[in-house]
Amino acid sequence: MILIQRQIVISLLLALILCSGCSPEKQKNTLQADVIIYGGTSAAVMAAVQCVRLNKSVIIVCPEKHLGGMTSSGLGFTDTGNKEVIGGLAREFYQRVYSHYQKEDAWKWQTNAQYGNKGQGTLAIDGNQRTMWIFEPHVAEQIFEDFVAENNITGYLNKWLDRENGVVLENNKIISIRTLDGMIFSAQMFIDATYEGDLMAAAGVSYAVGRESNKTYNEEWNGVQTDVLHHGHHFGNLQISPFMIPGDPDSGILPRISTEPPGEKGQADQKVQAYCYRMCLTKVAENQIPFERPIDYDSTQYELLVRLLNKGWNETFNKFDPIPNLKTDVNNHGPFSFDNIGMNYDYPEASYERRTGILKEHQAYQKGLLYFYASDPRVPSGIQEEMQKWGLAKDEFSDNGNWPYQIYVREARRMVGDFVMTEHEILGNKSVPNSIGMGSYTMDSHNVQRYITSEGFVQNEGDIGVHPHQPYQIAMGSILPKETECTNLLVPVAISSSHIAYGSIRMEPVFMILGQSAAVMAGMAINNEINLQKLDYELLRKELEAAGQVLEYHSF
């Protein structure tokens, strides 16, 4: 692990100067840097590294105990899209993955040759570019820790922002933030690199939660998407009854099915696409922790799965995606899987205590589902025998019961900032002003709700996928609040976009790109002593290109 609580001398000196008139206790608890980054995601690390490369002092402050967000917490089967537009520190990260797996001792449970070269729609290993896009969680975390150590970055982990009273603002500038344990962090520039957008919200910046109406931005793929069945994560025409006694509405409703109407197509709601933990599993007996019966296990929670299996559905293992050393990145797949549909609607704005409860419920659901598959006699024997071969990887997440550190917050708050990215920019129907990076992945939303159709059957809603024609630019204004709200905050993760546009932007390589660009913008604003919204884009563009960012796409 990185050296936590290591304090940069300059930060202490600046803090003492800042607090020369403060009480001794306040001086003791106050630290200052040019840039304070709140959050521990991949974007946070890349932003911090770029700050150091610009000779700016920086401190990472985050509630997590481990760095890297989803990249180091199970999402090793990377959603990349077109790799040509992944530049800068993001590409350097994947080059470091490549270098790691070129070492013979990196292969403990299989050889490099045995692993093969399967990626998500592309090769996992690109020898010509010396990049590797598929990796184990602990390898990703070590790379992030190496970045931090090499750049002498101060990190304060397990520090929780006081979201009620912990942000001090003057004239639309954040002066300082305070964590729940009383530590105060002051800076010229702040970066909110959380999935939740907690600092952004606490600073009074406008944001959205849930799906906008299609009318809001004149979109086609936003809002409720009833009868849109783009992937195989729906019940189709299986005509499965949602009632305790099939066909009898008076018998009650099975667990994990909403009795609320889904809403009209294209209508807005405040519901959030489903979350899950991206589990790292293995069949290697020497490296395996068997699935255990959870303390609060309730087999009735999986009755709908029984009915699905009885209909002949047999795709349980279709998203056990291979990563090195005979492990998997396990994602949701199918109508009833690891996505905990409808159980996270209040997460984005919930208290820390409530969020903890939501996380525990998600863990119980997924651990129970694994145990159900491996033990319940109603599971078809072929599927059950296969599941019994799997277990949690013993050499991953060893200080967390071998369970991923971070739940996959696919979407939470989204800033409503200086520029809002919509499906029009993603699909190339509108030009993007002032590019600070590029994305290319499908506009992808997982299911948002599971409901009862008018015909009396169960159905999922919200899972769609729409492909951009080519890589698209991401606007500088999409990581900036409106100038009337905050002039020294950048938001590279909970960025300003519509729900459906965020479905493409929300990929980990893109977060790394935007984190680096945010740091370049912060550095320029400090150097020129101006508000972020006053940056000269042509000068910024030169700085971003010098940092290796890809700002436009030329197909060959």
C-alpha positions in Angstrom: 0.0 0.0 0.0 1.0 3.6 -0.5 2.4 5.5 2.5 -0.8 7.0 3.9 -0.6 10.2 5.9 2.8 11.1 4.4 2.8 14.9 4.4 4.7 17.0 1.9 6.8 19.6 3.7 5.6 22.4 1.4 2.0 21.6 2.3 2.7 21.9 6.0 4.6 25.2 5.6 1.8 26.7 3.5 -0.8 25.4 6.0 1.1 27.2 8.8 1.2 30.4 6.8 -2.5 30.1 6.0 -3.5 29.6 9.6 -1.1 32.0 11.2 -4.1 33.6 12.9 -5.9 30.3 13.6 -6.1 28.4 16.8 -3.3 25.8 17.4 -5.9 23.0 17.0 -7.0 24.3 13.6 -3.4 24.8 12.4 -2.7 21.2 13.3 -5.6 19.9 11.3 -5.2 22.1 8.2 -3.3 21.2 5.1 -2.9 23.2 1.9 -1.9 22.4 -1.7 -2.3 23.9 -5.1 -4.9 21.2 -6.0 -7.0 19.1 -3.7 -8.6 16.0 -5.3 -11.5 14.4 -3.6 -12.0 10.8 -4.5 -9.9 7.7 -5.1 -11.0 6.7 -8.6 -8.7 6.1 -11.6 -9.5 9.7 -12.6 -8.2 10.9 -9.2 -4.9 9.2 -9.5 -4.3 10.4 -13.1 -5.2 13.9 -12.1 -2.8 13.8 -9.2 0.1 12.5 -11.4 -0.5 15.3 -14.0 -0.5 17.9 -11.2 2.9 16.7 -10.2 4.2 16.8 -13.8 3.0 20.4 -13.9 5.0 21.2 -10.7 1.8 21.7 -8.7 1.4 20.4 -5.2 -1.5 18.0 -4.8 -3.2 16.0 -2.1 -5.7 13.1 -2.7 -8.5 13.0 -0.1 -10.9 10.1 -0.4 -13.3 7.9 1.6 -12.0 4.7 0.0 -9.3 2.6 1.6 -7.9 1.6 -1.8 -7.0 3.6 -4.9 -8.3 3.0 -8.4 -12.0 2.8 -8.2 -13.5 0.1 -10.4 -10.3 -0.4 -12.4 -8.7 -2.0 -9.4 -11.9 -3.4 -8.0 -12.8 -6.1 -10.4 -13.4 -4.4 -13.8 -10.4 -6.0 -15.4 -12.1 -6.9 -18.7 -11.8 -3.3 -19.9 -14.6 -1.5 -21.8 -12.4 0.3 -24.3 -14.2 1.0 -27.5 -11.7 2.4 -30.1 -8.3 2.2 -28.4 -6.8 4.8 -30.9 -8.4 7.6 -28.9 -7.0 6.5 -25.5 -3.9 8.6 -25.0 -1.9 10.3 -22.3 -1.7 8.8 -18.8 -4.5 6.4 -19.6 -2.5 4.8 -22.3 0.5 4.8 -20.0 -1.5 2.8 -17.4 -2.3 0.1 -20.0 1.3 0.1 -21.1 2.3 -0.6 -17.5 -0.2 -3.5 -17.5 1.6 -4.8 -20.6 5.0 -4.5 -19.0 3.8 -6.3 -15.9 2.6 -9.3 -17.8 5.7 -9.5 -19.9 7.4 -10.8 -16.7 7.5 -14.5 -16.2 6.7 -14.3 -12.5 3.5 -12.5 -13.3 2.0 -15.8 -14.4 1.4 -17.9 -11.4 -1.6 -20.0 -12.3 -1.1 -20.2 -16.0 1.5 -19.2 -18.6 1.2 -16.2 -20.9 0.7 -18.5 -23.9 -2.1 -20.4 -22.1 -3.9 -17.2 -21.4 -4.4 -16.4 -25.1 -5.4 -13.0 -26.2 -9.1 -12.5 -25.9 -10.4 -9.1 -25.1 -13.8 -7.3 -25.3 -14.4 -7.3 -29.1 -10.6 -6.9 -29.6 -7.3 -8.3 -28.6 -6.4 -8.2 -24.9 -2.7 -7.6 -25.7 -1.4 -5.3 -28.4 2.3 -6.0 -28.8 2.8 -3.4 -31.4 1.6 -0.6 -29.1 2.9 -2.4 -26.0 -0.5 -2.2 -24.3 -2.6 -4.7 -22.5 -6.3 -4.1 -21.7 -7.2 -7.0 -19.5 -5.7 -7.5 -16.1 -6.2 -8.7 -12.5 -7.5 -6.3 -9.8 -4.3 -6.4 -7.6 -2.1 -5.6 -10.6 -4.2 -2.5 -11.4 -4.0 -1.4 -7.8 -0.2 -1.9 -7.7 0.2 0.2 -10.8 -1.9 3.1 -9.2 0.2 2.8 -6.1 3.4 2.9 -8.2 2.1 6.1 -9.9 1.5 7.6 -6.5 4.8 6.6 -5.0 6.9 7.6 -8.0 5.4 11.1 -7.9 5.5 11.5 -4.1 1.8 12.1 -3.9 0.3 12.6 -0.5 -2.8 10.4 0.0 -5.3 10.6 2.8 -7.5 7.6 2.6 -10.6 6.7 4.6 -11.4 10.4 4.9 -15.1 11.3 4.4 -16.2 14.7 3.3 -18.6 16.5 5.7 -21.3 16.8 3.1 -23.5 19.0 5.3 -21.1 21.7 6.6 -17.7 20.8 5.3 -17.3 23.0 2.2 -16.4 26.7 2.7 -17.2 28.9 -0.3 -16.5 32.6 -0.9 -17.6 34.4 -4.1 -18.3 31.1 -5.9 -14.9 29.7 -5.0 -14.2 26.7 -2.7 -11.8 27.9 -0.1 -11.5 24.6 1.9 -13.2 21.3 2.6 -13.4 19.5 5.9 -13.7 15.8 6.5 -15.8 14.2 9.3 -12.7 13.7 11.5 -12.1 17.4 11.5 -9.2 17.7 8.9 -9.3 20.7 6.7 -7.9 20.9 3.2 -7.4 24.2 1.4 -6.4 24.8 -2.2 -6.6 27.1 -5.2 -8.3 24.4 -7.3 -10.4 21.4 -6.4 -11.3 18.3 -8.4 -14.2 16.1 -7.5 -13.2 12.6 -8.8 -15.9 10.6 -7.1 -18.4 8.5 -8.8 -21.1 10.1 -6.7 -20.3 13.8 -7.2 -20.3 14.4 -3.4 -18.0 17.4 -3.4 -19.8 18.9 -6.4 -23.2 18.6 -4.7 -21.9 19.9 -1.3 -20.5 23.0 -3.1 -24.0 23.8 -4.4 -23.4 22.9 -8.1 -26.4 21.9 -10.1 -26.8 18.3 -10.9 -29.3 15.7 -12.1 -30.2 12.2 -10.9 -32.1 9.7 -13.0 -33.3 9.8 -16.5 -34.3 13.0 -18.2 -37.3 13.1 -20.5 -36.5 12.7 -24.2 -38.0 16.2 -24.5 -35.4 17.8 -22.3 -32.6 17.6 -24.8 -34.6 16.4 -27.8 -33.2 12.9 -27.5 -34.5 9.5 -28.6 -32.8 7.1 -26.1 -33.4 8.9 -22.8 -36.2 8.4 -20.3 -38.2 5.2 -19.8 -37.5 2.7 -22.5 -40.4 0.2 -22.3 -40.4 -2.4 -25.2 -36.8 -1.6 -26.1 -34.9 -4.9 -25.9 -31.4 -4.3 -27.3 -29.5 -6.9 -25.3 -30.3 -10.3 -23.8 -31.0 -8.9 -20.3 -34.8 -9.1 -20.5 -37.5 -11.8 -20.3 -38.6 -11.4 -23.9 -41.6 -13.6 -24.7 -40.9 -16.1 -22.0 -44.2 -15.1 -20.3 -43.0 -15.7 -16.8 -45.6 -15.0 -14.1 -44.5 -12.5 -11.3 -47.0 -13.9 -8.8 -46.3 -16.3 -5.9 -48.8 -18.7 -7.4 -48.3 -18.4 -11.2 -51.2 -16.6 -12.8 -52.9 -15.6 -9.5 -52.5 -11.9 -8.7 -54.1 -12.4 -5.3 -51.3 -14.7 -4.2 -48.7 -11.9 -3.9 -45.7 -10.8 -5.8 -42.3 -12.6 -6.0 -39.3 -10.7 -4.5 -37.4 -8.2 -6.6 -40.3 -7.2 -8.8 -41.9 -3.7 -8.6 -45.6 -3.3 -8.4 -45.3 0.3 -9.7 -46.1 1.0 -13.4 -42.9 1.5 -15.4 -44.0 4.9 -16.8 -44.5 6.1 -20.4 -41.8 5.6 -23.0 -39.5 8.6 -23.1 -40.8 9.9 -19.7 -38.4 11.2 -17.1 -37.8 9.5 -13.7 -35.4 9.6 -10.9 -34.5 5.9 -11.1 -30.9 4.8 -11.5 -29.5 1.9 -13.6 -28.6 -1.2 -11.6 -25.3 -1.7 -9.7 -23.3 -4.8 -9.1 -19.9 -6.0 -7.8 -17.6 -7.2 -10.5 -16.5 -10.4 -8.9 -13.1 -12.0 -9.5 -13.6 -15.8 -9.5 -11.4 -18.8 -10.3 -11.5 -22.5 -10.8 -8.0 -23.1 -9.5 -8.5 -25.1 -6.3 -5.3 -23.9 -4.6 -6.4 -20.2 -5.1 -10.0 -20.6 -4.3 -12.4 -19.6 -1.5 -15.7 -21.6 -1.8 -19.0 -19.8 -1.9 -20.3 -19.7 1.6 -23.9 -19.5 2.8 -24.5 -15.9 3.8 -25.7 -15.3 7.3 -29.0 -13.7 6.1 -29.4 -16.1 3.2 -33.0 -16.4 1.9 -33.6 -18.7 -1.0 -37.0 -17.2 -1.8 -35.2 -14.1 -3.2 -34.2 -16.2 -6.2 -37.6 -17.8 -7.0 -37.8 -15.7 -10.2 -34.5 -17.3 -11.3 -35.9 -20.7 -10.8 -38.8 -19.9 -13.2 -36.3 -18.5 -15.7 -34.2 -21.7 -15.5 -37.3 -23.8 -15.8 -38.0 -22.1 -19.1 -34.7 -23.4 -20.4 -32.5 -20.3 -20.0 -28.9 -21.5 -19.7 -26.6 -18.5 -20.2 -25.4 -18.2 -16.5 -21.7 -18.3 -17.4 -21.8 -16.1 -20.5 -20.1 -13.1 -18.8 -17.5 -15.0 -16.8 -14.9 -13.1 -18.8 -11.3 -14.4 -18.7 -8.6 -12.3 -17.2 -5.0 -13.5 -16.5 -4.1 -16.4 -14.2 -7.3 -18.4 -14.7 -9.5 -15.8 -13.2 -12.6 -13.9 -14.4 -14.2 -10.5 -14.3 -17.8 -11.5 -13.7 -20.5 -9.1 -15.0 -24.2 -9.2 -15.1 -25.8 -11.3 -17.9 -29.4 -12.2 -18.6 -32.9 -11.4 -17.2 -32.0 -12.3 -13.6 -28.3 -12.0 -12.8 -25.8 -10.1 -10.7 -27.4 -6.6 -11.3 -29.5 -5.8 -8.3 -32.3 -4.1 -10.2 -34.3 -1.4 -8.4 -32.4 -1.5 -5.2 -30.2 1.6 -5.5 -32.5 4.5 -6.4 -31.7 6.5 -3.3 -27.9 5.7 -3.4 -26.7 8.9 -5.2 -28.0 11.3 -2.6 -28.2 9.0 0.4 -26.3 9.5 3.7 -23.1 7.6 4.3 -25.1 5.3 6.7 -27.8 4.6 4.1 -25.2 4.0 1.4 -23.5 1.4 3.7 -26.9 -0.3 4.1 -27.4 -0.4 0.3 -23.9 -1.9 -0.2 -24.6 -4.6 2.4 -27.8 -5.5 0.7 -26.1 -5.7 -2.7 -23.4 -7.9 -1.2 -26.0 -10.2 0.4 -27.9 -10.5 -2.9 -24.8 -11.4 -4.9 -23.3 -13.7 -2.4 -26.7 -15.4 -1.9 -27.1 -15.8 -5.7 -23.7 -17.6 -5.9 -24.6 -19.8 -3.0 -28.1 -20.5 -4.5 -26.6 -21.6 -7.8 -24.1 -23.8 -6.1 -26.5 -25.5 -3.6 -30.2 -25.2 -4.3 -31.7 -28.5 -5.7 -33.9 -26.6 -8.1 -30.9 -25.4 -10.2 -30.4 -27.7 -13.2 -27.6 -30.2 -12.4 -25.4 -29.1 -15.3 -25.4 -25.5 -14.3 -25.0 -26.3 -10.6 -22.0 -28.7 -11.2 -20.3 -25.9 -13.2 -20.9 -23.3 -10.5 -19.5 -25.6 -7.9 -16.2 -25.5 -9.7 -15.8 -21.8 -9.1 -14.9 -19.8 -6.0 -13.6 -16.3 -5.0 -10.0 -15.7 -5.9 -7.9 -16.1 -2.7 -5.2 -13.7 -3.9 -7.6 -10.8 -4.6 -9.1 -8.3 -2.1 -7.4 -10.3 0.7 -8.2 -7.6 3.3 -11.9 -7.5 2.4 -12.9 -11.2 2.5 -11.9 -11.6 -1.1 -14.8 -9.4 -2.1 -14.3 -6.3 -4.4 -13.7 -3.1 -2.6 -15.9 -0.9 -4.8 -19.4 -1.5 -6.1 -20.0 -0.6 -9.7 -21.6 2.8 -9.4 -22.6 2.9 -13.1 -24.3 6.3 -12.6 -25.2 8.5 -9.7 -25.3 12.3 -9.8 -24.5 14.0 -13.1 -23.5 17.7 -13.1 -25.5 20.1 -15.1 -22.6 22.3 -16.0 -21.2 24.7 -18.5 -22.0 22.3 -21.4 -24.2 19.2 -21.3 -23.1 16.2 -23.4 -26.2 14.5 -25.0 -26.8 11.7 -27.4 -26.4 14.2 -30.2 -22.7 14.8 -29.5 -22.1 11.1 -28.9 -23.7 10.0 -32.2 -22.0 12.8 -34.2 -25.2 14.7 -34.9 -23.8 17.9 -33.3 -20.3 19.2 -33.1 -18.5 19.4 -29.8 -16.8 22.7 -28.8 -13.3 22.6 -27.2 -12.4 18.9 -27.0 -10.5 17.8 -23.9 -10.5 14.1 -24.8 -12.5 11.4 -26.6 -14.8 8.5 -26.0 -16.1 5.8 -28.3 -18.0 3.1 -26.4 -21.6 2.2 -26.9 -24.3 4.3 -25.2 -25.0 1.6 -22.7 -27.5 1.5 -19.8 -28.2 -1.5 -17.7 -31.7 -2.2 -16.5 -33.4 0.3 -14.3 -36.5 -1.5 -13.2 -38.3 -4.9 -13.2 -42.0 -4.5 -13.5 -45.3 -6.3 -14.3 -46.6 -5.9 -17.9 -50.2 -5.2 -18.7 -50.5 -8.8 -19.8 -49.5 -9.9 -16.3 -45.9 -11.1 -17.0 -42.5 -10.0 -15.6 -40.3 -7.7 -17.7 -37.1 -5.7 -17.3 -36.7 -2.1 -18.6 -33.9 0.3 -19.2 -31.1 -1.9 -20.7 -30.2 -0.5 -24.1 -27.1 -0.1 -26.3 -26.7 2.3 -29.2 -23.4 2.5 -31.0 -21.7 5.8 -32.0 -20.6 5.8 -35.7 -17.1 6.8 -34.7 -15.2 8.2 -31.7 -16.6 11.5 -30.4 -15.1 14.5 -28.6 -15.9 15.4 -25.0 -16.4 19.1 -24.4 -14.3 21.2 -22.0 -17.4 22.6 -20.5 -18.8 19.2 -19.5 -16.3 19.0 -16.6 -16.9 22.6 -15.6 -19.7 24.0 -13.4 -21.5 27.1 -14.5 -19.4 30.1 -13.7 -22.2 31.5 -11.6 -22.0 28.5 -9.3 -18.3 27.6 -8.9 -15.1 28.9 -10.5 -12.4 26.6 -9.1 -13.9 23.1 -9.3 -13.5 20.4 -12.0 -15.7 17.3 -12.2 -14.2 14.7 -14.5 -16.3 11.7 -13.4 -19.8 12.9 -12.5 -19.6 15.0 -15.6 -22.3 17.2 -17.2 -24.3 14.9 -19.5 -27.7 13.4 -20.1 -28.4 9.9 -18.7 -27.9 8.2 -22.1 -24.8 10.1 -23.1 -23.3 9.2 -19.7 -23.9 5.6 -20.7 -21.0 5.9 -23.1 -18.8 8.4 -21.3 -18.8 6.3 -18.0 -15.9 4.1 -19.0 -12.8 3.8 -16.9 -10.3 4.8 -19.7 -12.4 7.9 -20.3 -12.4 8.8 -16.7 -8.6 8.6 -16.7 -8.5 10.8 -19.8 -10.8 13.4 -18.2 -8.9 13.3 -14.9 -5.7 14.2 -16.6 -7.3 17.0 -18.6 -8.9 18.4 -15.5 -5.4 18.6 -13.9 -4.0 20.4 -16.9 -6.9 22.9 -16.7 -6.4 23.4 -13.0 -2.7 24.1 -13.6 -3.3 26.6 -16.3 -5.9 28.5 -14.2 -3.5 28.7 -11.3 -0.7 29.9 -13.5 -2.9 32.6 -15.0 -4.7 33.5 -11.9 -8.1 33.2 -13.6 -11.4 31.3 -13.2 -11.5 27.9 -14.9 -14.3 29.2 -17.2 -11.9 31.9 -18.5 -9.3 29.5 -19.9 -8.1 30.1 -23.4 -8.9 26.9 -25.2 -6.3 27.2 -27.9 -3.6 27.4 -25.2 -5.2 24.6 -23.3 -5.3 22.5 -26.5 -1.6 22.8 -26.9 -1.0 21.8 -23.3 -3.3 18.7 -23.6 -1.7 17.6 -26.8 1.8 18.0 -25.2 0.5 15.7 -22.4 -0.4 13.0 -25.0 -4.1 13.5 -25.1 -6.0 12.6 -28.3 -8.5 15.4 -29.1 -9.8 14.5 -32.5 -10.1 11.3 -34.5 -8.9 10.7 -38.0 -9.9 7.3 -39.5 -7.5 5.7 -41.9 
